[in-house]
Amino acid sequence: MMLQKTMLYSILFLKCPQCRQGEFLEAHPYKFSKMNSVRERCPKCNLKYSIEPSFYTGSMYVSYGVGIAFAVAAYMILLILGFADSPLRIFIIIVITLAVFFPYIGAISKAIWAHFFFKYDPVKAQEVKNDSRTSQ
């Protein structure tokens, strides 16, 4: 499937930046016991996800931008539906939106941050895809 080879797919579905097939997080973002815990290595291509200690601290900056995007999207939906008549209502809906999507925003921010530093390797991706030991 061609969509699975895109960077957007890899970020949105939290896949490895190098092979775009392995899982990026240890568990689902909404599993609160392991919320947004990044795996040490990709289970498919064995890429080490952390370049240095506290590597993902920089993803806080990305998280801010992603959070703003979610808030703007919530506001635009309110405008389109005609519910943007009260500043208090707008504020409450935006806060609820950010609270509900908080785990996913954090996870996606870490994925975006990782994609800044790790590049897609089509050769490695093909090797992983053809390896019968890694097929699920």
CYANA upper distance limits for C-alpha pairs under 8 A (distance plus 0.5 A):
  1 MET  CA      5 LYS  CA      8.06
  2 MET  CA      6 THR  CA      7.85
  3 LEU  CA      9 TYR  CA      6.98
  4 GLN  CA      9 TYR  CA      6.23
  4 GLN  CA     10 SER  CA      7.48
  4 GLN  CA     20 ARG  CA      7.74
  5 LYS  CA      9 TYR  CA      7.69
  5 LYS  CA     10 SER  CA      8.02
  5 LYS  CA     20 ARG  CA      7.17
  6 THR  CA     10 SER  CA      6.94
  7 MET  CA     11 ILE  CA      6.67
  7 MET  CA     17 PRO  CA      8.15
  7 MET  CA     20 ARG  CA      8.40
  8 LEU  CA     12 LEU  CA      6.55
  9 TYR  CA     13 PHE  CA      6.35
  9 TYR  CA     14 LEU  CA      8.50
  9 TYR  CA     15 LYS  CA      8.44
 10 SER  CA     14 LEU  CA      6.17
 10 SER  CA     15 LYS  CA      5.21
 10 SER  CA     16 CYS  CA      7.25
 10 SER  CA     17 PRO  CA      7.13
 10 SER  CA     20 ARG  CA      6.01
 10 SER  CA     21 GLN  CA      8.38
 11 ILE  CA     15 LYS  CA      6.89
 11 ILE  CA     17 PRO  CA      8.40
 11 ILE  CA    108 ILE  CA      6.85
 11 ILE  CA    111 ALA  CA      6.00
 11 ILE  CA    112 ILE  CA      6.68
 11 ILE  CA    115 HIS  CA      8.37
 12 LEU  CA    108 ILE  CA      7.04
 14 LEU  CA     23 GLU  CA      7.03
 14 LEU  CA     24 PHE  CA      5.97
 14 LEU  CA     25 LEU  CA      7.53
 14 LEU  CA    107 ALA  CA      8.00
 14 LEU  CA    108 ILE  CA      7.33
 14 LEU  CA    111 ALA  CA      6.67
 15 LYS  CA     20 ARG  CA      5.66
 15 LYS  CA     21 GLN  CA      6.24
 15 LYS  CA     22 GLY  CA      6.03
 15 LYS  CA     23 GLU  CA      5.40
 15 LYS  CA     24 PHE  CA      5.49
 15 LYS  CA    111 ALA  CA      8.29
 16 CYS  CA     20 ARG  CA      5.11
 16 CYS  CA     21 GLN  CA      6.48
 16 CYS  CA     22 GLY  CA      5.64
 16 CYS  CA     23 GLU  CA      6.46
 16 CYS  CA     24 PHE  CA      5.75
 16 CYS  CA     42 CYS  CA      6.90
 17 PRO  CA    111 ALA  CA      8.31
 17 PRO  CA    114 ALA  CA      7.36
 17 PRO  CA    115 HIS  CA      6.06
 17 PRO  CA    118 PHE  CA      6.43
 17 PRO  CA    119 LYS  CA      6.74
 17 PRO  CA    120 TYR  CA      6.31
 18 GLN  CA     45 CYS  CA      8.22
 18 GLN  CA     47 LEU  CA      7.74
 18 GLN  CA    118 PHE  CA      6.73
 18 GLN  CA    119 LYS  CA      6.05
 18 GLN  CA    120 TYR  CA      4.68
 18 GLN  CA    121 ASP  CA      5.89
 18 GLN  CA    124 LYS  CA      8.05
 18 GLN  CA    125 ALA  CA      7.76
 19 CYS  CA     44 LYS  CA      8.14
 19 CYS  CA     45 CYS  CA      6.95
 19 CYS  CA    120 TYR  CA      6.68
 19 CYS  CA    121 ASP  CA      6.70
 19 CYS  CA    122 PRO  CA      7.54
 19 CYS  CA    124 LYS  CA      6.68
 19 CYS  CA    125 ALA  CA      4.80
 19 CYS  CA    128 VAL  CA      7.92
 20 ARG  CA    120 TYR  CA      7.91
 20 ARG  CA    125 ALA  CA      7.61
 21 GLN  CA     44 LYS  CA      7.40
 21 GLN  CA    125 ALA  CA      8.04
 22 GLY  CA     42 CYS  CA      6.08
 22 GLY  CA     43 PRO  CA      6.09
 22 GLY  CA     44 LYS  CA      5.55
 22 GLY  CA     45 CYS  CA      7.78
 23 GLU  CA     39 ARG  CA      8.49
 23 GLU  CA     42 CYS  CA      7.06
 23 GLU  CA     43 PRO  CA      7.39
 24 PHE  CA     38 VAL  CA      6.58
 24 PHE  CA     39 ARG  CA      6.58
 24 PHE  CA     42 CYS  CA      7.20
 24 PHE  CA    111 ALA  CA      8.04
 25 LEU  CA     29 PRO  CA      8.25
 25 LEU  CA     36 ASN  CA      6.86
 25 LEU  CA     37 SER  CA      6.21
 25 LEU  CA     38 VAL  CA      4.89
 25 LEU  CA     39 ARG  CA      5.80
 25 LEU  CA    107 ALA  CA      8.42
 26 GLU  CA     34 LYS  CA      7.56
 26 GLU  CA     36 ASN  CA      8.09
 26 GLU  CA     37 SER  CA      6.20
 26 GLU  CA     38 VAL  CA      6.28
 26 GLU  CA     39 ARG  CA      5.68
 27 ALA  CA     31 LYS  CA      7.01
 27 ALA  CA     34 LYS  CA      6.83
 27 ALA  CA     35 MET  CA      7.80
 27 ALA  CA     36 ASN  CA      7.98
 27 ALA  CA     37 SER  CA      7.79
 28 HIS  CA     35 MET  CA      7.89
 28 HIS  CA     36 ASN  CA      8.21
 29 PRO  CA     34 LYS  CA      8.24
 29 PRO  CA     35 MET  CA      5.79
 29 PRO  CA     36 ASN  CA      5.90
 29 PRO  CA    103 PRO  CA      5.91
 29 PRO  CA    104 TYR  CA      6.26
 29 PRO  CA    107 ALA  CA      6.80
 30 TYR  CA     35 MET  CA      6.83
 30 TYR  CA    103 PRO  CA      6.42
 30 TYR  CA    104 TYR  CA      7.86
 31 LYS  CA     35 MET  CA      6.13
 35 MET  CA    103 PRO  CA      7.37
 36 ASN  CA    103 PRO  CA      7.52
 36 ASN  CA    106 GLY  CA      7.22
 36 ASN  CA    107 ALA  CA      5.84
 38 VAL  CA     49 TYR  CA      8.06
 39 ARG  CA     49 TYR  CA      7.50
 40 GLU  CA     48 LYS  CA      6.51
 40 GLU  CA     49 TYR  CA      6.28
 40 GLU  CA     50 SER  CA      7.42
 41 ARG  CA     46 ASN  CA      5.81
 41 ARG  CA     47 LEU  CA      5.77
 41 ARG  CA     48 LYS  CA      4.93
 41 ARG  CA     49 TYR  CA      6.04
 42 CYS  CA     46 ASN  CA      5.10
 42 CYS  CA     47 LEU  CA      5.63
 42 CYS  CA     48 LYS  CA      7.17
 42 CYS  CA     49 TYR  CA      7.63
 44 LYS  CA    128 VAL  CA      6.68
 44 LYS  CA    134 THR  CA      6.67
 45 CYS  CA    124 LYS  CA      7.48
 45 CYS  CA    125 ALA  CA      8.07
 45 CYS  CA    128 VAL  CA      6.68
 49 TYR  CA    114 ALA  CA      7.96
 50 SER  CA     55 PHE  CA      6.45
 50 SER  CA     56 TYR  CA      8.24
 51 ILE  CA     55 PHE  CA      6.81
 56 TYR  CA     60 MET  CA      8.31
 56 TYR  CA    110 LYS  CA      6.87
 56 TYR  CA    113 TRP  CA      7.71
 56 TYR  CA    114 ALA  CA      8.46
 58 GLY  CA     62 VAL  CA      7.85
 58 GLY  CA    113 TRP  CA      7.73
 59 SER  CA     63 SER  CA      6.53
 59 SER  CA    109 SER  CA      6.03
 59 SER  CA    110 LYS  CA      5.83
 59 SER  CA    112 ILE  CA      8.24
 59 SER  CA    113 TRP  CA      5.96
 60 MET  CA     64 TYR  CA      6.85
 60 MET  CA    106 GLY  CA      8.47
 60 MET  CA    109 SER  CA      7.83
 61 TYR  CA     65 GLY  CA      7.33
 62 VAL  CA     66 VAL  CA      6.74
 62 VAL  CA    109 SER  CA      5.92
 62 VAL  CA    110 LYS  CA      8.42
 62 VAL  CA    112 ILE  CA      7.94
 62 VAL  CA    113 TRP  CA      7.55
 63 SER  CA     67 GLY  CA      6.41
 63 SER  CA    105 ILE  CA      6.83
 63 SER  CA    106 GLY  CA      6.56
 63 SER  CA    108 ILE  CA      8.46
 63 SER  CA    109 SER  CA      5.55
 64 TYR  CA     68 ILE  CA      6.74
 65 GLY  CA     69 ALA  CA      6.78
 66 VAL  CA     70 PHE  CA      6.84
 66 VAL  CA    105 ILE  CA      6.98
 66 VAL  CA    109 SER  CA      7.57
 67 GLY  CA     71 ALA  CA      6.71
 67 GLY  CA     98 LEU  CA      7.35
 67 GLY  CA    105 ILE  CA      7.13
 68 ILE  CA     72 VAL  CA      6.59
 69 ALA  CA     73 ALA  CA      6.59
 70 PHE  CA     74 ALA  CA      6.66
 70 PHE  CA     97 THR  CA      7.97
 70 PHE  CA     98 LEU  CA      7.53
 71 ALA  CA     75 TYR  CA      6.72
 71 ALA  CA     94 ILE  CA      6.01
 71 ALA  CA     97 THR  CA      7.71
 71 ALA  CA     98 LEU  CA      7.44
 72 VAL  CA     76 MET  CA      6.59
 73 ALA  CA     77 ILE  CA      6.68
 74 ALA  CA     78 LEU  CA      6.77
 74 ALA  CA     93 ILE  CA      7.82
 74 ALA  CA     94 ILE  CA      6.58
 74 ALA  CA     97 THR  CA      7.48
 75 TYR  CA     79 LEU  CA      6.72
 75 TYR  CA     84 ALA  CA      7.99
 75 TYR  CA     90 ILE  CA      7.28
 75 TYR  CA     94 ILE  CA      7.49
 76 MET  CA     80 ILE  CA      6.64
 77 ILE  CA     81 LEU  CA      6.58
 78 LEU  CA     82 GLY  CA      6.45
 78 LEU  CA     83 PHE  CA      5.50
 78 LEU  CA     84 ALA  CA      5.76
 78 LEU  CA     90 ILE  CA      8.01
 79 LEU  CA     83 PHE  CA      6.64
 79 LEU  CA     84 ALA  CA      5.74
 83 PHE  CA     89 ARG  CA      8.48
 84 ALA  CA     89 ARG  CA      7.64
 84 ALA  CA     90 ILE  CA      6.50
 85 ASP  CA     89 ARG  CA      8.08
 85 ASP  CA     90 ILE  CA      8.42
 86 SER  CA     90 ILE  CA      6.83
 87 PRO  CA     91 PHE  CA      6.59
 88 LEU  CA     92 ILE  CA      6.62
 89 ARG  CA     93 ILE  CA      6.61
 90 ILE  CA     94 ILE  CA      6.64
 91 PHE  CA     95 VAL  CA      6.64
 92 ILE  CA     96 ILE  CA      6.60
 93 ILE  CA     97 THR  CA      6.55
 94 ILE  CA     98 LEU  CA      6.68
 95 VAL  CA     99 ALA  CA      6.58
 96 ILE  CA    100 VAL  CA      6.59
 97 THR  CA    101 PHE  CA      6.67
 98 LEU  CA    102 PHE  CA      6.08
101 PHE  CA    105 ILE  CA      6.46
102 PHE  CA    106 GLY  CA      6.74
103 PRO  CA    107 ALA  CA      6.75
104 TYR  CA    108 ILE  CA      6.46
105 ILE  CA    109 SER  CA      6.51
106 GLY  CA    110 LYS  CA      6.91
107 ALA  CA    111 ALA  CA      6.87
108 ILE  CA    112 ILE  CA      6.64
109 SER  CA    113 TRP  CA      6.60
110 LYS  CA    114 ALA  CA      6.62
111 ALA  CA    115 HIS  CA      6.73
112 ILE  CA    116 PHE  CA      7.06
113 TRP  CA    117 PHE  CA      7.61
114 ALA  CA    118 PHE  CA      6.49
115 HIS  CA    119 LYS  CA      7.00
121 ASP  CA    125 ALA  CA      6.65
122 PRO  CA    126 GLN  CA      6.58
123 VAL  CA    127 GLU  CA      6.76
124 LYS  CA    128 VAL  CA      6.67
125 ALA  CA    129 LYS  CA      6.58
126 GLN  CA    130 ASN  CA      6.63
127 GLU  CA    131 ASP  CA      6.62
128 VAL  CA    134 THR  CA      7.39
129 LYS  CA    134 THR  CA      8.12
129 LYS  CA    135 SER  CA      7.79
131 ASP  CA    135 SER  CA      7.42
